[in-house]
């Protein structure tokens, strides 16, 4: 069995062990913190969030803001259902599962509608008009609710 090497010993290409520091270990004396970028401060973070919010308010069409508000509502409903299930219980499990599935499914359908109705994405959805996207959204929502209604029984 070969003897263990100390961190200062390096293996040369020929396989011999030398005790001189290698280029990889020679730079180990420099602190690692000098190579890591500094974390953003609270002021930087608030400035970034403020700039993102101002850009969203200025550049997003009103229809997409309405869709985004509905998506926030769906997230809130899903969280309320989940917390209720944890705190109170899920006795009619089919009802909880159906309600939570509807919330998640409706969120996915709404995200799809938002992507297709966004004018910035018109090059990716050339053959889909916003009216067609909304019709697909309505049809998908009806199918989703039909299955959930039958699942509750």
N, C-alpha and C positions, 0 to 999 in steps of 0.2 A: 504494500500500500504506500502511495506517495505521501511525503510529509505535507502537512498543511502549510499554506503560504500566509504570510502576514499581508495586510493591505499595502504595505510599502514595497513588497516584492512584486515584480512584474515578470511575465513570461515572454521571452523573446520568440521570434519566429522559429528558431531552431529548437525551441522547447526548453531551453535552459532558463533557470530562475536567476534574475539579477535583483540586486537590492537597490538599484538606482530608481528614482521615481519616473514613471512613464508620463507621457504627455497627458494621459487621461487622469492620472492621480496628481499631477503637478498642479493643476488648476483647482484642486479640491480645497485648497486653503482659502480661496475667495468665497465670501459668503453667498449662499444661494439666494438670499433675499435681494441682492443687487440685480439678479437676472429676472426676478418676478415683477411684473408691472404692479403698480400701486392699485389698491382697491378704490373704487369710486367712493367719494364721501356722500353724506346725506344731501348736501347742496347739489352735487353733480347729479345724483339720482332724481332729485325733485326737478331739476332743470330739464333732464331728459324726459321725464313723465309730462311735464308742462309743455314742452315742445311737441311731443307726440300728440297730446290732447288738442293743442291748438291747431296742429296740422289736420287732425281728424275732423275737427269742427269746421275748418275752412274748406277742406277738399272733398269731403264725403257728401254725396247727394242725399237729399232728404229722405228719399225712399229707402236707401240703404241704412240710414240711421234708424228708421222704423223697424226694419228687419233686425238690426243689431239689438234694439230695445226688446224685441220679442225673444231673441236668443238669450239675453240676460234674464228675462222673466223665466224662461225654460230652465236655466241653470238654477235659479232661486227655487223654483218648484221642485226640481230634482233633489236639491239639498234639503228642503223641508221634508220631503217624503222619506229621505234616507235617515235624517235625524229622528223623525217620528217613529220609524221602524226600530231604531236602536233604543230609544227611550221608552216607548209604550209597548212595542211588540208588533209582530206581524201575523196576528191570528189568521185572518183570511189571507194566506200567503199569495193566493192567486190574484187577489185585488192589488196587493202591494206590487207584485211582479208585473202585473199588467200596467199599472199606473206609472211605475218607474220606466218600464220598457217604452211606453208611449212618450214619456218625456225625452228619453234619449233618442228615440226614433224621430220625433218631431224636430229635435235639435239638428240631427243629421240632415233631414230634409230641408230645413231652413238654411243650413250652411250651404247646401247645394244650390238652393234658390239664390242666395246672396252671391255665390261665385258666378252663376250664370247671368244674373241681372246687373252685375257690376260693369259699368262701361269701360273700365280699364282692362277687363278680360275679354272684350269683344273679339279680339284676334284669336283667342283659344276656342270660342264658341261661335264661330262664324254663321252656322246654320241654325242657331237657336236664338229666337227673338225673346225679349223679356216676357212677352205675353205667353209664348210657348213654355218658357221656364215656369211661369206661374201656374199654368194649366197642369204641367207635370207635378208641381208641388201639391196642388189641390187633389189630383188623382192619387198620388202617393199617400197623402194624409188620410184620404177616405179609406184606402186599402188598409193602412196601419190601424186606424180606429176600428174598422170592421173586424180585423183579427183580434184586437185587444178586447173588444166587446164579446166576441165568441169565447175568448180564453177565460174571462171572468165567470161566465155561465151563471 
